[in-house]
Amino acid sequence: MPHPIAVAHITLTVTDLSVSVPWYSKLLDREPVLDEDTGPFHHVGYALDNVMIGLHCFPAQSLPDGTATDRFNEFRPGLDHLAFACADRYDLVAQGRRLDELGIAHSGIVDAPYGFGLSFRDPDNIALEFFAPPADNG
C-alpha cells in the first residue's frame, strides 16, 4: 500500500530573482537553502517544514516572444493561488500586522465557513494567501 500523498515542493516562475528573492526572504523570514543556475533556468529554494518553495527564473533568450512580460493571472488555467498555513485566526491577525510592517498590501481577513483568509500578491502579481482553519467549536 503506498503512503499518503504529500506535497514535496511548489515552484513559482518569476521574472526577476533580484526582486523576488529579497521579497520572499522577508515574507518567509528566512534565507534560501538553494540557489542554483542550471543553464535552462535559475532557481532558488526555501525550506518550510517539509515543503520546499521554489522560485524559477528563465533567461530572456530562452522564452517565447512576449512571455517575459506576461503577468500572473489566476483566471488562466494553472495556479490559482498559494496559501501558507496559519494555526488559527490569531496567527492570521499577526501575519496581517507583519504584512503591514513589510508594506505589503493585502485584503484584510476574510471570514468564511471553511476558514479565514488574508490575500496578497508578490512582485509578479502571483496570488498568495495566509489561511487559518475555522475555530473548533466542538
LOFIMAR-728643 format. One record per residue (C-alpha): residue number from 0; residue in one letter; y, x, z. Coordinates in Angstrom, 2 decimals. Example, Ala and Ser with C-alpha at 12.3 -4.5 7.8 and 13.67 -1.06 7.14 Angstrom:
BEGIN
   k r      yy      xx      zz
   0 A   -4.50   12.30    7.80
   1 S   -1.06   13.67    7.14
***
This chain:
BEGIN
   k r      yy      xx      zz
   0 M    0.00    0.00    0.00
   1 P    3.37    1.54   -0.96
   2 H    6.11    1.99    1.62
   3 P    9.03   -0.48    1.57
   4 I   11.69    0.50   -0.94
   5 A   14.81    2.14    0.47
   6 V   17.99    3.38   -1.18
   7 A   18.00    7.18   -1.60
   8 H   21.36    7.69   -3.30
   9 I   24.16    5.92   -5.06
  10 T   26.24    7.76   -7.65
  11 L   29.66    6.70   -8.89
  12 T   31.22    8.09  -12.07
  13 V   34.82    9.16  -11.51
  14 T   37.47   10.51  -13.86
  15 D   38.83   13.38  -11.76
  16 L   36.94   15.14   -8.96
  17 S   40.14   16.88   -7.84
  18 V   41.44   13.42   -6.88
  19 S   38.21   11.68   -5.84
  20 V   36.68   14.40   -3.65
  21 P   39.62   14.61   -1.20
  22 W   39.91   10.80   -1.21
  23 Y   36.22   10.24   -0.40
  24 S   36.21   13.13    2.11
  25 K   38.99   11.38    4.04
  26 L   37.39    7.94    3.71
  27 L   33.93    9.12    4.80
  28 D   35.36   11.58    7.37
  29 R   33.13   14.41    6.16
  30 E   32.89   17.14    3.59
  31 P   30.43   17.11    0.69
  32 V   26.99   18.65    1.17
  33 L   26.52   19.20   -2.56
  34 D   28.89   20.48   -5.24
  35 E   27.19   21.44   -8.47
  36 D   28.19   21.77  -12.11
  37 T   25.06   21.14  -14.16
  38 G   26.73   21.52  -17.56
  39 P   26.40   17.92  -18.73
  40 F   28.30   16.77  -15.63
  41 H   29.71   17.99  -12.32
  42 H   28.53   16.21   -9.20
  43 V   29.49   16.16   -5.56
  44 G   27.41   14.50   -2.84
  45 Y   28.00   13.21    0.68
  46 A   25.19   12.63    3.20
  47 L   25.45    9.30    5.05
  48 D   22.45    8.83    7.32
  49 N   19.54    8.54    4.88
  50 V   21.63    7.81    1.78
  51 M   23.48   10.25   -0.44
  52 I   26.74    9.05   -2.00
  53 G   27.35   10.98   -5.20
  54 L   30.36   11.39   -7.45
  55 H   29.77   12.37  -11.10
  56 C   32.42   13.59  -13.49
  57 F   31.69   14.26  -17.16
  58 P   33.68   16.77  -19.25
  59 A   36.06   15.03  -21.65
  60 Q   34.45   16.62  -24.72
  61 S   31.09   15.01  -23.88
  62 L   32.45   11.45  -23.66
  63 P   32.56    8.82  -26.39
  64 D   36.12    8.06  -27.58
  65 G   38.10    6.05  -25.05
  66 T   35.53    6.35  -22.27
  67 A   37.61    8.70  -20.13
  68 T   40.47    6.19  -19.93
  69 D   38.29    3.18  -19.06
  70 R   38.88    1.85  -15.55
  71 F   36.19    0.33  -13.38
  72 N   35.79   -3.41  -13.82
  73 E   33.28   -5.32  -11.72
  74 F   33.24   -8.13  -14.28
  75 R   31.33   -5.93  -16.76
  76 P   27.57   -5.52  -16.39
  77 G   26.71   -2.77  -13.96
  78 L   28.03   -2.11  -10.48
  79 D   29.91   -4.92   -8.74
  80 H   30.86   -3.03   -5.58
  81 L   29.53   -0.62   -2.98
  82 A   29.53   -1.78    0.65
  83 F   29.47    0.52    3.67
  84 A   27.78   -0.95    6.77
  85 C   29.68   -1.67    9.96
  86 A   27.87   -2.50   13.20
  87 D   29.94   -5.61   13.92
  88 R   33.33   -7.25   13.40
  89 Y   34.95   -4.95   16.00
  90 D   33.84   -1.92   13.98
  91 L   35.23   -3.61   10.88
  92 V   38.62   -4.06   12.59
  93 A   38.60   -0.34   13.44
  94 Q   37.81    0.54    9.81
  95 G   40.73   -1.65    8.69
  96 R   43.06    0.28   11.02
  97 R   41.70    3.55    9.67
  98 L   42.35    2.43    6.07
  99 D   45.91    1.60    7.13
 100 E   46.29    5.10    8.62
 101 L   44.99    6.62    5.36
 102 G   47.41    4.49    3.32
 103 I   44.57    2.69    1.52
 104 A   45.43   -0.88    0.56
 105 H   42.79   -3.47    1.48
 106 S   42.09   -7.20    1.55
 107 G   42.12   -7.68    5.28
 108 I   38.98   -9.06    6.90
 109 V   37.39  -11.98    5.08
 110 D   35.05  -14.12    7.18
 111 A   32.04  -15.76    5.54
 112 P   28.88  -17.41    6.90
 113 Y   26.83  -14.35    5.82
 114 G   29.14  -11.77    7.45
 115 F   32.56  -10.15    7.41
 116 G   34.01   -8.01    4.63
 117 L   37.00   -5.76    4.09
 118 S   37.55   -4.86    0.42
 119 F   39.45   -1.92   -1.07
 120 R   39.43    0.33   -4.16
 121 D   39.03    4.03   -4.84
 122 P   41.34    6.06   -7.15
 123 D   39.31    4.93  -10.21
 124 N   39.57    1.26   -9.16
 125 I   35.91    1.16   -8.05
 126 A   35.43   -1.80   -5.71
 127 L   34.38   -0.76   -2.21
 128 E   33.85   -2.73    0.98
 129 F   33.18   -2.33    4.66
 130 F   30.74   -5.06    5.68
 131 A   29.52   -6.35    9.05
 132 P   26.74   -8.90    9.59
 133 P   27.54  -12.21   11.28
 134 A   27.53  -12.29   15.06
 135 D   24.18  -13.10   16.61
 136 N   24.66  -16.45   18.31
 137 G   21.03  -16.61   19.49
***
